[in-house]
Amino acid sequence: MPVKNRFAELLPELSALRRDFHENPELLFEVHRTAGIVAAKLREFGCDEVVEGIGRTGVVGVIKGRTDASGRVVGLRADMDALPIIEATGVDYASKVPGKMHACGHDGHTTMLLGAAQYLAETRNFDGTCVVIFQPAEEGGGGGREMVEDGMMERFGVQEVYGMHNMPGIPVGHFAIRPGAMMAAADQFECTVVGKGGHAAKPHDCIDPVVVASQIVIALQTVASRNVDPLKQVVVSVCTFRSESEAFNVIPNSVLLRASIRTMDPAVQDFVEERIKAIVANTAAAYGATVQMEYRRGYPVTMNAPANTDFAIAAARRVSGEVDADVAPMMGSEDFSYMLNARPGAYIFLGNGDTAMVHHPKYNFDDNAIPFGSSWYAEMVESRMPAA
């Protein structure tokens, strides 16, 4: 395939760029160095328009095809931010920034989309307009939402949008995707259980929030096991249980709980929120305690449109031929979901071989995946907007 051959030629240059990003990770919206390099590269490639500051620190490049009879506009997205993790890979291009690491491969995603942009600007072998989207703050900051709310889709006329994420455990060069729900919605709740503190030897004079909070944690497990259809996916994980006292002989006045809630269906997401709120409030009331609770909706379900998924599968098969078109959905979340809520499109996994899972201190992006990822991005443009 000519696209793949071109990216094989570019691999040394792209690999060096990816490793530079890896050495200099930035968090959330503070991706000023990375975004600056991206914008400079897009201008160097000859993009027709380069706009910085979309969604605070996002970068958008516009590449026009040789013709525009179709009037179609296809968006391609990559994320730029890293994680607050201490790297433990031992590679010679390890992070130079203490406590920050590209542990999710966004350095690779950014590089692959830059490679595609370079190729598409060189060849322009398509009929329509390609919009390359470089997003900040995927790791919890909602950068995708910020870019959408900043009017990106309307401003650049994006009609459909595609994204990609590397995936350890899948062979390099292989792809995996599914129509419909691909990744979960991720919500959070935080509540403070307020009782009446006192001496550990006189519990009858107290309302023990440790006991109340413990009952809440146990009761919350019934949401998945007894309230939701077993064929529907839901995870409720209480991950923080913190008393205001660390003494051996003090019943505290309050306990803090924090939890993560994952669902794959918007209707289930609504139902689970209602059940959690009811369980927390009523369990506390049964013991004479009160609760101060905040429930926050996080990233929505990542929902692949069926027709656009078919387009993504066809492009992946032309690139490598190795495509799992019915991969199991994942309970992780992804803020590309905001873009998919705004425009039809699809999200695909690209194999990253045998390495630690993403978000692990020993995770490492395999540069051999770059030609496949860049080729898929470019193929999406050329196949969705074939040259007249």
C-alpha positions as CSV (number, residue, x, y, z in Angstrom):
1,M,0.0,0.0,0.0
2,P,1.6,3.4,-1.1
3,V,0.5,5.2,2.1
4,K,2.2,2.6,4.3
5,N,5.3,2.7,2.3
6,R,5.6,6.5,2.7
7,F,5.2,6.2,6.5
8,A,7.9,3.5,6.6
9,E,10.2,6.1,5.0
10,L,9.1,8.7,7.5
11,L,9.5,6.4,10.5
12,P,12.9,7.5,11.7
13,E,11.8,11.1,11.7
14,L,8.5,10.3,13.3
15,S,10.0,8.1,15.9
16,A,12.5,10.9,16.9
17,L,9.6,13.3,17.2
18,R,7.5,10.9,19.3
19,R,10.5,10.3,21.7
20,D,10.9,14.1,22.1
21,F,7.3,14.3,23.1
22,H,7.9,11.4,25.5
23,E,10.8,13.1,27.2
24,N,8.8,16.3,27.7
25,P,5.3,15.3,29.0
26,E,2.7,17.9,29.9
27,L,-0.6,17.5,31.8
28,L,-4.2,18.4,31.0
29,F,-4.5,21.8,29.4
30,E,-0.9,22.8,30.1
31,V,0.4,21.3,26.8
32,H,1.9,24.5,25.6
33,R,5.2,23.0,24.4
34,T,3.5,20.1,22.7
35,A,0.8,22.2,21.1
36,G,3.5,24.7,19.9
37,I,5.5,21.9,18.1
38,V,2.3,20.6,16.6
39,A,1.3,24.0,15.2
40,A,4.8,24.6,13.9
41,K,4.8,21.2,12.2
42,L,1.4,21.7,10.6
43,R,2.6,25.1,9.2
44,E,5.8,23.5,7.9
45,F,3.8,20.8,6.2
46,G,1.8,23.5,4.3
47,C,-1.6,23.1,5.9
48,D,-4.1,25.6,4.5
49,E,-5.0,26.9,8.0
50,V,-3.6,26.3,11.4
51,V,-5.5,27.5,14.5
52,E,-4.3,27.4,18.0
53,G,-6.2,27.9,21.3
54,I,-9.3,25.8,20.4
55,G,-10.6,24.4,23.6
56,R,-8.0,26.5,25.5
57,T,-4.8,24.7,24.2
58,G,-6.0,22.6,21.3
59,V,-4.7,22.9,17.8
60,V,-6.6,22.4,14.5
61,G,-5.1,22.1,11.0
62,V,-7.1,22.3,7.7
63,I,-5.9,20.4,4.6
64,K,-7.8,20.9,1.4
65,G,-7.9,18.2,-1.2
66,R,-7.1,18.7,-4.9
67,T,-10.8,19.2,-5.5
68,D,-13.8,19.9,-3.4
69,A,-16.8,18.6,-5.5
70,S,-18.1,16.5,-2.6
71,G,-18.0,19.3,-0.1
72,R,-17.3,16.7,2.5
73,V,-15.2,17.5,5.7
74,V,-13.6,14.7,7.7
75,G,-12.1,15.2,11.1
76,L,-9.2,13.2,12.6
77,R,-8.4,13.5,16.3
78,A,-5.4,12.8,18.5
79,D,-4.8,13.6,22.2
80,M,-1.6,15.3,23.5
81,D,-1.6,15.2,27.3
82,A,0.3,12.9,29.7
83,L,-0.3,11.5,33.2
84,P,1.0,12.3,36.7
85,I,2.9,9.1,36.9
86,I,6.6,8.4,37.8
87,E,8.1,6.6,34.8
88,A,9.7,3.2,35.4
89,T,10.5,2.0,31.9
90,G,14.3,2.6,32.0
91,V,14.4,3.7,28.3
92,D,17.0,6.2,27.2
93,Y,14.2,8.6,26.2
94,A,12.4,8.4,29.5
95,S,10.5,11.4,30.9
96,K,12.7,14.3,31.9
97,V,9.9,15.8,34.0
98,P,9.6,14.5,37.5
99,G,6.2,12.9,38.2
100,K,4.9,13.2,34.7
101,M,4.9,10.5,32.0
102,H,3.3,9.6,28.7
103,A,1.9,6.4,30.2
104,C,-1.1,6.2,27.8
105,G,0.6,6.7,24.4
106,H,-0.7,10.1,23.6
107,D,2.8,11.0,22.4
108,G,2.3,8.2,19.8
109,H,-1.2,9.4,18.9
110,T,0.0,12.9,18.3
111,T,2.9,11.7,16.2
112,M,0.8,9.4,14.1
113,L,-1.7,12.2,13.2
114,L,1.2,14.5,12.4
115,G,2.6,11.9,10.1
116,A,-0.8,11.6,8.4
117,A,-1.0,15.4,8.1
118,Q,2.4,15.6,6.5
119,Y,1.4,12.9,3.9
120,L,-2.0,14.4,3.2
121,A,-0.6,17.9,2.7
122,E,2.0,16.5,0.4
123,T,-0.3,14.4,-1.8
124,R,-3.8,16.0,-1.4
125,N,-5.2,12.9,-3.2
126,F,-8.7,13.4,-2.0
127,D,-11.8,15.4,-2.8
128,G,-12.9,17.5,0.1
129,T,-11.4,18.9,3.3
130,C,-9.5,17.1,6.1
131,V,-9.4,18.7,9.6
132,V,-6.7,17.4,11.9
133,I,-7.6,17.9,15.6
134,F,-5.0,17.8,18.4
135,Q,-6.7,17.8,21.7
136,P,-5.5,18.6,25.2
137,A,-6.7,17.2,28.6
138,E,-8.1,13.8,27.7
139,E,-6.9,12.4,31.0
140,G,-9.7,13.8,33.1
141,G,-9.9,17.4,32.0
142,G,-12.5,17.0,29.3
143,G,-10.5,18.6,26.5
144,G,-12.8,17.1,23.9
145,R,-15.8,18.7,25.5
146,E,-14.0,22.0,25.6
147,M,-13.1,21.9,21.9
148,V,-16.7,21.0,20.9
149,E,-18.1,23.7,23.2
150,D,-15.6,26.2,21.6
151,G,-17.5,25.7,18.3
152,M,-14.9,23.6,16.6
153,M,-17.3,21.4,14.6
154,E,-19.2,24.4,13.2
155,R,-16.2,26.6,12.7
156,F,-14.4,24.0,10.5
157,G,-17.5,22.4,9.1
158,V,-16.6,18.9,10.4
159,Q,-19.2,16.4,9.2
160,E,-17.8,13.1,10.6
161,V,-14.9,12.5,13.0
162,Y,-12.5,9.6,13.7
163,G,-10.1,8.8,16.6
164,M,-7.7,6.1,17.5
165,H,-6.0,4.7,20.6
166,N,-3.1,2.3,21.0
167,M,-3.9,-0.9,22.9
168,P,-1.3,-3.2,24.6
169,G,-2.1,-6.9,24.3
170,I,-3.1,-6.6,20.6
171,P,-0.3,-7.3,18.1
172,V,1.3,-4.3,16.5
173,G,-0.4,-3.4,13.2
174,H,-3.7,-5.2,14.2
175,F,-6.9,-3.2,14.7
176,A,-9.9,-3.7,16.9
177,I,-13.3,-2.0,16.9
178,R,-17.0,-2.5,17.3
179,P,-20.2,-0.7,16.4
180,G,-22.2,0.9,19.2
181,A,-20.9,1.3,22.7
182,M,-17.1,1.0,22.6
183,M,-16.1,2.4,26.0
184,A,-18.0,3.3,29.1
185,A,-19.4,6.4,30.6
186,A,-17.4,7.4,33.7
187,D,-19.2,9.2,36.6
188,Q,-18.1,10.0,40.1
189,F,-19.6,10.5,43.4
190,E,-18.2,12.0,46.6
191,C,-20.1,11.9,49.9
192,T,-19.3,12.8,53.5
193,V,-21.2,10.6,56.0
194,V,-21.8,12.8,59.1
195,G,-22.5,11.1,62.4
196,K,-21.7,12.0,66.0
197,G,-18.2,11.4,67.1
198,G,-17.0,10.4,70.6
199,H,-15.0,7.9,72.6
200,A,-14.4,4.4,71.2
201,A,-15.4,3.0,74.6
202,K,-18.8,4.6,74.5
203,P,-20.3,3.9,71.0
204,H,-23.8,4.1,72.4
205,D,-23.3,7.8,72.8
206,C,-22.3,8.2,69.2
207,I,-23.6,7.8,65.7
208,D,-20.6,5.9,64.2
209,P,-20.0,7.1,60.6
210,V,-17.5,4.3,60.0
211,V,-20.3,1.7,60.5
212,V,-22.7,3.8,58.4
213,A,-20.2,4.3,55.6
214,S,-19.4,0.6,55.7
215,Q,-23.0,-0.3,55.2
216,I,-23.3,2.2,52.3
217,V,-20.3,0.5,50.6
218,I,-21.8,-2.9,51.0
219,A,-25.3,-1.7,49.9
220,L,-23.8,-0.1,46.7
221,Q,-22.7,-3.5,45.5
222,T,-26.4,-4.4,45.0
223,V,-26.7,-1.9,42.3
224,A,-24.8,-4.1,39.9
225,S,-25.8,-7.5,41.4
226,R,-29.5,-6.9,42.1
227,N,-30.8,-3.7,40.4
228,V,-29.4,-3.8,36.9
229,D,-30.1,-6.4,34.2
230,P,-27.2,-8.8,34.3
231,L,-26.8,-8.4,30.5
232,K,-26.1,-4.7,31.0
233,Q,-22.6,-3.6,32.1
234,V,-22.2,-1.5,35.2
235,V,-19.3,-1.1,37.7
236,V,-19.6,0.7,41.0
237,S,-16.2,1.0,42.8
238,V,-15.8,2.8,46.1
239,C,-12.1,3.7,45.9
240,T,-11.7,6.1,48.9
241,F,-12.8,5.5,52.5
242,R,-11.3,8.1,54.7
243,S,-12.1,8.9,58.4
244,E,-11.3,12.3,59.8
245,S,-9.6,10.6,62.7
246,E,-6.5,8.3,62.7
247,A,-6.7,7.5,66.4
248,F,-7.3,4.0,67.8
249,N,-9.8,5.2,70.4
250,V,-11.8,7.9,68.6
251,I,-15.1,7.4,66.8
252,P,-14.9,10.1,64.1
253,N,-17.6,12.6,63.3
254,S,-17.4,12.0,59.6
255,V,-16.2,9.7,56.8
256,L,-15.4,10.6,53.2
257,L,-16.3,8.2,50.4
258,R,-15.3,8.6,46.7
259,A,-16.5,6.2,44.0
260,S,-16.2,5.6,40.2
261,I,-19.3,4.4,38.3
262,R,-19.0,2.9,34.8
263,T,-21.9,2.2,32.5
264,M,-22.3,1.4,28.8
265,D,-25.9,2.5,28.3
266,P,-27.3,6.1,28.8
267,A,-30.5,4.7,30.3
268,V,-28.6,2.5,32.7
269,Q,-26.4,5.5,33.6
270,D,-29.5,7.5,34.6
271,F,-30.9,4.6,36.6
272,V,-27.7,3.9,38.4
273,E,-27.4,7.5,39.5
274,E,-30.9,7.5,41.0
275,R,-30.2,4.2,42.8
276,I,-26.9,5.3,44.3
277,K,-28.4,8.6,45.6
278,A,-31.3,6.7,47.2
279,I,-29.1,4.0,48.7
280,V,-26.7,6.5,50.2
281,A,-29.3,8.8,51.6
282,N,-31.6,6.1,53.0
283,T,-28.9,4.0,54.5
284,A,-27.5,7.0,56.3
285,A,-31.0,8.0,57.5
286,A,-31.6,4.5,58.9
287,Y,-28.7,4.9,61.3
288,G,-29.4,8.5,62.2
289,A,-26.6,9.9,60.1
290,T,-26.7,12.5,57.4
291,V,-24.8,12.8,54.1
292,Q,-23.4,15.6,52.0
293,M,-23.2,14.2,48.5
294,E,-22.1,15.4,45.1
295,Y,-22.7,13.2,42.0
296,R,-20.8,14.2,38.9
297,R,-21.3,13.1,35.4
298,G,-18.1,12.4,33.6
299,Y,-17.2,11.3,30.1
300,P,-20.2,9.9,28.2
301,V,-20.3,6.5,26.5
302,T,-18.0,6.3,23.5
303,M,-20.6,5.3,20.9
304,N,-19.5,4.3,17.4
305,A,-22.0,5.0,14.6
306,P,-22.6,1.8,12.7
307,A,-22.0,3.1,9.2
308,N,-18.9,5.0,10.2
309,T,-17.6,1.9,12.0
310,D,-17.9,0.1,8.7
311,F,-15.9,2.8,7.0
312,A,-13.2,2.5,9.7
313,I,-13.1,-1.3,9.4
314,A,-12.7,-1.1,5.7
315,A,-9.8,1.4,6.0
316,A,-8.1,-0.8,8.6
317,R,-8.4,-3.8,6.4
318,R,-6.8,-2.0,3.6
319,V,-3.9,-1.0,5.9
320,S,-3.2,-4.3,7.6
321,G,-5.9,-6.8,6.9
322,E,-5.9,-7.8,10.6
323,V,-9.1,-6.4,12.1
324,D,-11.2,-7.6,15.0
325,A,-14.5,-6.1,14.0
326,D,-16.4,-7.2,17.2
327,V,-14.0,-6.5,20.0
328,A,-15.4,-6.7,23.5
329,P,-16.4,-3.2,24.9
330,M,-14.1,-1.7,27.6
331,M,-15.2,-0.2,30.9
332,G,-12.5,2.5,30.6
333,S,-13.7,5.9,29.3
334,E,-12.6,8.3,26.7
335,D,-13.5,11.9,26.1
336,F,-13.5,11.5,22.3
337,S,-17.1,10.6,23.2
338,Y,-18.0,14.3,23.3
339,M,-16.9,14.6,19.6
340,L,-18.9,11.5,18.7
341,N,-21.9,13.0,20.4
342,A,-21.5,16.1,18.2
343,R,-20.8,14.3,15.0
344,P,-21.1,10.7,13.7
345,G,-17.8,8.8,13.6
346,A,-15.9,5.9,15.1
347,Y,-13.1,5.1,17.5
348,I,-10.6,2.3,16.8
349,F,-7.9,0.5,18.8
350,L,-4.4,-0.1,17.2
351,G,-2.3,-2.9,18.6
352,N,0.8,-1.9,20.7
353,G,2.1,-5.4,21.3
354,D,3.4,-6.9,24.5
355,T,3.9,-4.1,27.0
356,A,2.4,-3.0,30.3
357,M,-1.1,-1.7,30.1
358,V,-1.8,2.0,29.7
359,H,-1.5,4.1,32.9
360,H,1.2,1.8,34.2
361,P,4.7,3.2,35.1
362,K,6.3,0.6,32.7
363,Y,4.0,1.2,29.8
364,N,5.9,1.9,26.6
365,F,4.6,2.9,23.1
366,D,6.0,0.8,20.3
367,D,7.2,3.1,17.5
368,N,6.6,0.3,15.0
369,A,2.9,1.0,15.3
370,I,3.4,4.5,13.8
371,P,3.2,3.6,10.1
372,F,0.0,1.6,10.7
373,G,-1.7,4.4,12.7
374,S,-0.6,7.1,10.3
375,S,-1.8,5.0,7.4
376,W,-5.2,4.4,8.9
377,Y,-5.7,8.1,9.5
378,A,-4.7,8.9,5.9
379,E,-6.8,6.1,4.5
380,M,-9.9,7.4,6.3
381,V,-9.5,10.6,4.5
382,E,-8.8,9.1,1.1
383,S,-11.5,6.5,1.3
384,R,-14.2,8.8,2.7
385,M,-13.3,11.5,0.1
386,P,-11.9,9.7,-2.9
387,A,-10.3,11.9,-5.5
388,A,-12.6,12.9,-8.3
